[in-house]
Amino acid sequence: MGCKGMKKRFSNYDNINLMLNGIDPINQDSDDDDIEIEDLKEGGVSSHHIKNLCRICNLVMYACDDENKTFLHFKPQKYDSAYPALIYRMSNNHIYPVDDVAKKKSIIK
């Protein structure tokens, strides 16, 4: 089961920022009003922020280091196989998507 409302969730920066902070912009709880939202434009995005986004959107995620060793992984209980897994490498505080099919397979193992 995928993420209903994917287009709406990614429709603007504020929604994306909420998801990176772990709050679903479509299904917000009233308790979320008390949470301090970090604006990530200045400080940047960490792997844990990306994991928050993947949790909300039911996406599989693998984060690897320079040696392609997984240091963070997320797999929701229900996910939509229509969306590929988000696999990326962290290096020098930057995120690089892994496009190579063979590398993706070796990381997922």
C-alpha positions as CSV (number, residue, x, y, z in Angstrom):
1,M,0.0,0.0,0.0
2,G,1.6,3.2,-1.1
3,C,1.4,6.8,0.1
4,K,-2.0,8.3,-0.8
5,G,-1.7,12.0,-1.5
6,M,1.9,11.8,-2.7
7,K,1.5,14.8,-5.0
8,K,-0.1,16.9,-2.3
9,R,2.6,16.0,0.2
10,F,5.4,17.1,-2.2
11,S,3.5,20.1,-3.6
12,N,5.5,22.8,-1.7
13,Y,8.5,23.3,0.5
14,D,6.5,23.6,3.8
15,N,5.0,20.2,3.3
16,I,8.4,18.6,2.5
17,N,9.9,20.3,5.5
18,L,7.2,19.0,7.7
19,M,7.8,15.4,6.4
20,L,11.5,15.7,7.0
21,N,10.7,16.7,10.5
22,G,8.5,13.6,10.9
23,I,5.1,15.2,10.5
24,D,2.6,14.2,7.9
25,P,1.2,17.4,6.3
26,I,-2.0,15.6,5.3
27,N,-2.7,13.7,8.5
28,Q,-1.4,16.1,11.1
29,D,-2.4,15.4,14.7
30,S,-3.4,18.2,16.9
31,D,-0.5,17.2,19.2
32,D,1.9,18.2,16.3
33,D,1.1,21.9,17.0
34,D,3.4,21.8,20.0
35,I,6.4,20.4,18.1
36,E,9.1,22.8,17.1
37,I,9.7,22.5,13.4
38,E,13.3,22.9,12.2
39,D,13.6,24.8,9.0
40,L,16.1,22.6,7.0
41,K,17.1,25.2,4.4
42,E,19.9,26.5,6.5
43,G,21.2,23.4,8.4
44,G,20.7,20.8,5.7
45,V,19.0,17.4,5.8
46,S,20.3,14.3,7.6
47,S,19.7,10.6,6.9
48,H,17.3,10.6,9.8
49,H,15.3,13.4,8.2
50,I,15.1,11.4,5.0
51,K,14.0,8.3,7.0
52,N,11.2,10.4,8.4
53,L,10.0,11.3,4.9
54,C,10.2,7.6,3.9
55,R,8.3,6.5,6.9
56,I,5.4,8.9,6.1
57,C,5.4,8.0,2.4
58,N,5.9,4.2,2.9
59,L,9.1,4.1,0.9
60,V,12.0,1.7,1.4
61,M,15.3,3.4,2.1
62,Y,18.9,2.4,2.3
63,A,21.7,4.8,3.3
64,C,25.3,3.8,2.7
65,D,28.7,5.1,3.4
66,D,31.6,5.5,1.0
67,E,32.3,1.7,1.1
68,N,28.7,0.9,0.3
69,K,28.0,-0.4,3.8
70,T,24.5,0.3,5.0
71,F,24.4,2.5,8.1
72,L,20.6,3.2,8.1
73,H,17.7,1.2,6.6
74,F,14.0,1.6,6.7
75,K,11.4,-0.8,5.3
76,P,7.7,0.0,6.1
77,Q,5.4,-2.9,7.0
78,K,3.3,-2.0,3.9
79,Y,5.0,-0.4,0.9
80,D,4.1,0.1,-2.7
81,S,6.4,-1.8,-5.0
82,A,5.5,0.7,-7.8
83,Y,8.0,3.1,-6.1
84,P,11.6,2.0,-6.2
85,A,13.7,1.9,-3.0
86,L,15.5,5.1,-2.2
87,I,19.2,4.1,-2.1
88,Y,21.8,6.7,-1.6
89,R,25.4,7.2,-0.5
90,M,26.5,9.7,2.1
91,S,29.9,11.3,1.5
92,N,31.4,14.5,2.8
93,N,28.0,15.6,4.2
94,H,26.3,15.2,0.8
95,I,23.8,12.7,-0.5
96,Y,24.4,10.9,-3.8
97,P,21.7,8.6,-5.3
98,V,22.9,5.1,-6.2
99,D,21.8,4.5,-9.8
100,D,23.9,1.4,-10.7
101,V,21.7,-1.7,-10.7
102,A,24.5,-4.0,-9.5
103,K,25.4,-1.7,-6.6
104,K,21.8,-1.5,-5.6
105,K,21.5,-5.2,-5.5
106,S,24.6,-5.6,-3.5
107,I,23.4,-3.0,-1.0
108,I,20.0,-4.6,-0.6
109,K,21.4,-8.0,0.2
